[in-house]
Amino acid sequence: MAEDLQNIELVMLTLEDFEEVVVLTKHHFLKRNPLFIAAKETSESYGESSELTIKSALDSGFSLGFREKTKKKLVGVNLTLVQNVNQLLKHDTYKLTKQSAVYRILAMIDADATMFPDVTCCLYLLMVCVHADYCGRGLARMMTQSITILQ
């Protein structure tokens, strides 16, 4: 397994990576995510609100990715936002759009966000996505562990 990872490097993602992140998530996140599959989301319906959220995550300074060293190809992303808990409770991001079914499910899942009254800020893990050709190598686990070290 270690030899599989020698040609892959962990990188901090920025707004410069936006187009490549959108392509990767359209092809390797939407098609395999159970919530998006249940809501019958397609890469064509991947709208402006999703792209704005990705831009916010890339601008947060807490989003990581893996690149293949020789081709400089992005093969995995961990998109994370730093958010104020009060912003999360408002559910401003759960607007009625083509993705409203997914957002309604997410709103139900975090409906009881008052469980930790002393918490004011949190890392919001937006998505973890690994290219299908690179699955099974522990990339998602390594990106998620690296984010917890950064905080």
N, C-alpha and C positions, 0 to 999 in steps of 0.2 A: 504494500500500500504506500509506503514512504516514497518509493520510486515513482509512483503515479503522481505525487504532489510536487516533485522537484521542478517541474515546468510551470507551476502555478504560483502566483504571488498575491498576497493580500494587499489591497489598495484602499485608500480613503476616496470615496466617490464625491464628486463635486457637480455643479451645474453644467460643466463642460461634458459630462458623461450622459446628459439627459437623453439624447436621441438613442444612444446605444442601450440605455436602461429600458426605455419604452419598447424597443424592438424585442429585447430579451423577455420582458414581462408579458408582452402580447403573445409571444410564441411558446413560452415555457412556464408561465404562471397561470394565465387565464384558462388554458386548455387542460390543466391538471388540478386546479383548485376546486374542491367539492362545492363550495358556496357559489362560485361563479357558474359552475356546470349546472347546478340546481336552478339558478336564476336565468339560465339560458343566455348568459353573457357571451359575446363574441368579440374578437379583436376589432371589428368594425364599430361596435357600440362602446368601445373603450374611449370615453369622451374627455372633454376639456377639464371636467372636475377631477378626474383621475390623474390627468397630466399635471394639473396644478398641485395636487397632493404629492406627486412624485417630485416636482420641483422643490416643494417645501422640505421634503425629506432630504434631498440632495444638498439643500442650502443649510441644513441643520448642523452639519459637521459630525453627525453620528451615523452616517450611512457608509457601509463598507461593501467591497466587492472582491471578487477573485478574477484575475486576468491570466490567461495563458501567456507565458513570457515570450515565446517565439512569434506568435501571430498577433499579440497584444489584444486578443479577443476577450471580451467580457463573458465569463462563464458562470457567474453567480453574483447575486446582490442580496444585501440585508438593508432594507430601507427603514430608517428609524427617525422619529420626530421627538423633540423635547417639547412637552406640552404642559400647560398649566391645567391642573385638575378641573378648575372651574370651566375652562373652555371645553373639556371633554364632556362635562355634565350637560352642557347646552345642546349637544348633538348638532351643532351648526353644520357639520360636514355631512350629515345624513339628510341632504336635500332630496326632494323627489326628482329623480332623474331616471334614465334607463336602468341605473344600478340600484334603484330604490329597494328592491327585494333584498339584495345583499345588505344594504345599509340598515334596513329594518331588523334583520337578523342580528347584525352587530350591535344595534341599539338595545335589543332585548338581552343580549349576552352581558353587556356592561351596564345594565339598568341599575344595579345596586352598587354603584361606585362610591357610595358613602361609607363603605365598610372601614375605611382608613381615614378618619377625620383629620389627622395631623399631617397628612401628605398634601403638599401643595403643587409639586411638580413631578412629572414622571416621564420615562422613556416610553413612547408608544411605538411598538413594533408593527410597522405597516405591512411589510411582507418579507419573506425569505424565499428566494427563487434560485434554483440551480439548473443550468442547462441540462437537458436529458442525457446528453453524452457524458456528463461529468458526475452524475448521481452515484451514490454508494461509496463515495470517497471521504465522507465526513466534512465536506465543505460547509454545509449549512450549520452544522454543530460548531465548527471552528469560528465562523462569522459571528454566531450568536454569543459564544463565549468571549470573543474579542470585544463585543459591544459592552458586556458587563464589566470588563476590565477598564474600558474608557471612562465609564461613569465615575 
